[in-house]
Amino acid sequence: MNMRDLIPWGRNQQTTPSRYREEGDPFMTLHREMNRLFDDVFRGFDMAPFGPVGRMARWPHVEVVESDKDVRISAELPGLEDKDVEVLMGDGVLTIRGEKKSEIEDKERAFSERLYGSFERRIPLAWEVEDDKIDASFKNGVLTVTLPKSAESSPQVKRIAINRASEDTKH
């Protein structure tokens, strides 16, 4: 594929944006309408498929590790301190929320890909935990929450045997 194939205008056309050149093109109109519809759908879920809002919706990134005794959830929160973060537990959902504030004024910023603002991450738990023994620690930008499993949360897992199909039952 030639790099010119990726440019939204042809070699012999002027470099004006396609929305100004192709107002009468029914395919471009359909394309714009589909983009608008998808944007409207994702806006209803408080997230967008691309861009800063979509990236912020799944932030902070978490890791969940389960053992026989507990569940440990670690969240990456670079640039934050423990006073910037709040951890809540209720109705079987662990909530991590806080705010990352900018260190400089907007008028001084020429360009930034860093994320700032409030965040909230809700993690539904499939285990019963002992609420009074939950422990949270914050070190080097990583929040670690340890949730001890309660005695009632022992998994009721039953192994199901897989029967082999005999040669005469195959079609």
JORAJO-V353499 format. One record per residue. N is the residue number from 1. RES is the residue in three letters. BURIAL is # if it has 24 or more other ideal C-beta (glycine too) atoms within 12 Angstrom, else .. Layout:
N_RES_BURIAL / N_RES_BURIAL
//
This chain:
1_MET_. / 2_ASN_. / 3_MET_. / 4_ARG_. / 5_ASP_. / 6_LEU_. / 7_ILE_. / 8_PRO_. / 9_TRP_. / 10_GLY_. / 11_ARG_. / 12_ASN_. / 13_GLN_. / 14_GLN_. / 15_THR_. / 16_THR_. / 17_PRO_. / 18_SER_. / 19_ARG_. / 20_TYR_. / 21_ARG_. / 22_GLU_. / 23_GLU_. / 24_GLY_. / 25_ASP_. / 26_PRO_. / 27_PHE_. / 28_MET_. / 29_THR_. / 30_LEU_. / 31_HIS_. / 32_ARG_. / 33_GLU_. / 34_MET_. / 35_ASN_. / 36_ARG_. / 37_LEU_. / 38_PHE_. / 39_ASP_. / 40_ASP_. / 41_VAL_. / 42_PHE_. / 43_ARG_. / 44_GLY_. / 45_PHE_. / 46_ASP_. / 47_MET_. / 48_ALA_. / 49_PRO_. / 50_PHE_. / 51_GLY_. / 52_PRO_. / 53_VAL_. / 54_GLY_. / 55_ARG_. / 56_MET_# / 57_ALA_# / 58_ARG_. / 59_TRP_# / 60_PRO_# / 61_HIS_. / 62_VAL_# / 63_GLU_. / 64_VAL_. / 65_VAL_. / 66_GLU_. / 67_SER_. / 68_ASP_. / 69_LYS_. / 70_ASP_# / 71_VAL_# / 72_ARG_# / 73_ILE_# / 74_SER_# / 75_ALA_# / 76_GLU_# / 77_LEU_# / 78_PRO_. / 79_GLY_. / 80_LEU_# / 81_GLU_. / 82_ASP_. / 83_LYS_. / 84_ASP_# / 85_VAL_# / 86_GLU_. / 87_VAL_# / 88_LEU_. / 89_MET_# / 90_GLY_. / 91_ASP_. / 92_GLY_. / 93_VAL_. / 94_LEU_# / 95_THR_# / 96_ILE_# / 97_ARG_# / 98_GLY_# / 99_GLU_. / 100_LYS_# / 101_LYS_. / 102_SER_. / 103_GLU_. / 104_ILE_. / 105_GLU_. / 106_ASP_. / 107_LYS_. / 108_GLU_. / 109_ARG_. / 110_ALA_. / 111_PHE_. / 112_SER_. / 113_GLU_. / 114_ARG_. / 115_LEU_# / 116_TYR_. / 117_GLY_. / 118_SER_. / 119_PHE_# / 120_GLU_# / 121_ARG_# / 122_ARG_# / 123_ILE_# / 124_PRO_. / 125_LEU_# / 126_ALA_. / 127_TRP_# / 128_GLU_. / 129_VAL_# / 130_GLU_. / 131_ASP_. / 132_ASP_. / 133_LYS_. / 134_ILE_# / 135_ASP_. / 136_ALA_# / 137_SER_. / 138_PHE_# / 139_LYS_. / 140_ASN_. / 141_GLY_. / 142_VAL_# / 143_LEU_# / 144_THR_# / 145_VAL_# / 146_THR_# / 147_LEU_# / 148_PRO_# / 149_LYS_# / 150_SER_. / 151_ALA_. / 152_GLU_. / 153_SER_. / 154_SER_. / 155_PRO_. / 156_GLN_. / 157_VAL_. / 158_LYS_. / 159_ARG_. / 160_ILE_. / 161_ALA_. / 162_ILE_. / 163_ASN_. / 164_ARG_. / 165_ALA_. / 166_SER_. / 167_GLU_. / 168_ASP_. / 169_THR_. / 170_LYS_. / 171_HIS_.
//
